[in-house]
Amino acid sequence: MSEAAVKHWKPEWQRDVVYLHVFPRVMAKCVPNISPFAMKVEMWLRMNDIPYQIVDHMGFSSKSQTPFIMFNEEEIPDSNFIIEYLSKYFKKDSYKGIAKEKQAVARSFLKMMEENTTWSIFWYRYVEHMPEYRDYIKFQVPEEIQEKMAAGLSSGVRDRAWKHGIGRHSSDEIYKIGSDDIRAISTYLGDKKYFLGDTPSLIDCTMFGFLTQILFVPLDFPMKTVINEECPNIVDYINRLKTEFWPHWDEQQL
Ligand SMILES: N[C@@H](CCC(=O)N[C@@H](CS)C(=O)NCC(=O)O)C(=O)O
């Protein structure tokens, strides 16, 4: 066992069950998880009927990020590597029956959302509107350090955004970048049922994990205005995915 596996693996855990380690569910009031990457992985597990359990975990993987899985005594970090690993193990094809050309488009949109659009979401909620966002999240730490945790997260995201490069733009520019991504998503989606057509695939998991963080968190993201005013197809699409893959969402029996 690796060091990480020794640290996290519990003897009572079963073989071939995915133990998905995510920030505790109770942290988020309006979505199942504050991490879009965690929601994406969970959506993929649901879509592919893979047995899993959520493990509330206020910590990080050996790559210092969340989410990660513990699977058959191994630790696997990073949402994309998790999905690749499990696809091989369970013989699942995330783009079954879908033309290679469409898969290439999906990869571009996935990377756009996960590496670019996401910064506009994080910038809004952590850097510019942390006090408002705190009405919808509760850190799983003692009351006396809640404030310190929020301030640390806010300045940590600002710092990471600067290092990434996007943080050198003004807020308006960052939201313009996010909004233009949203418009591209809407244009490509068109009136299709799923992002690539009639078959659900991995790209729908990414779209769901990230767009729910804009649509269902009651903050005034500029990207939400764009969705509501210009992209009604995105609203319908996300609601369709929610009904199909998260039937108990509204009762919070997630
Ligand atoms: N490439 C990673 C990104 C995961 C990620 O950025 N997770 C965030 C939380 S939503 C995180 O752990 N941030 C802490 C950090 O990067 O230091 C994945 O796909 O899992």
The ligand as a Tripos MOL2 file, in Angstrom:
@<TRIPOS>MOLECULE
LIG
   20    19     1     0     0
SMALL
NO_CHARGES

@<TRIPOS>ATOM
      1 N1         -7.3780   18.6860  -11.6750 N.3       1 LIG1
      2 C1         -8.0400   18.4810  -10.4250 C.3       1 LIG1
      3 C2         -8.5670   19.8050   -9.8970 C.3       1 LIG1
      4 C3         -9.2360   19.6630   -8.5450 C.3       1 LIG1
      5 C4         -9.3520   20.9870   -7.8140 C.2       1 LIG1
      6 O1         -8.9390   22.0480   -8.2960 O.2       1 LIG1
      7 N2         -9.9140   20.9170   -6.6210 N.am      1 LIG1
      8 C5         -9.9870   22.0850   -5.7760 C.3       1 LIG1
      9 C6        -11.2830   22.1240   -4.9920 C.3       1 LIG1
     10 S1        -12.6560   22.3410   -6.0090 S.3       1 LIG1
     11 C7         -8.8390   22.0200   -4.8010 C.2       1 LIG1
     12 O2         -8.5290   20.9710   -4.2850 O.2       1 LIG1
     13 N3         -8.2030   23.1450   -4.5440 N.am      1 LIG1
     14 C8         -7.1200   23.2370   -3.6400 C.3       1 LIG1
     15 C9         -5.8300   23.5160   -4.3570 C.2       1 LIG1
     16 O3         -5.7680   23.3670   -5.5910 O.co2     1 LIG1
     17 O4         -4.8910   23.8900   -3.6820 O.co2     1 LIG1
     18 C10        -9.1780   17.4750  -10.6100 C.2       1 LIG1
     19 O5         -9.6610   17.3490  -11.7550 O.co2     1 LIG1
     20 O6         -9.5530   16.7890   -9.6420 O.co2     1 LIG1
@<TRIPOS>BOND
     1     1     2 1
     2     2     3 1
     3     2    18 1
     4     3     4 1
     5     4     5 1
     6     5     6 2
     7     5     7 1
     8     7     8 1
     9     8     9 1
    10     8    11 1
    11     9    10 1
    12    11    12 2
    13    11    13 1
    14    13    14 1
    15    14    15 1
    16    15    16 2
    17    15    17 1
    18    18    19 2
    19    18    20 1
@<TRIPOS>SUBSTRUCTURE
     1 LIG1         1 GROUP 0 **** ****
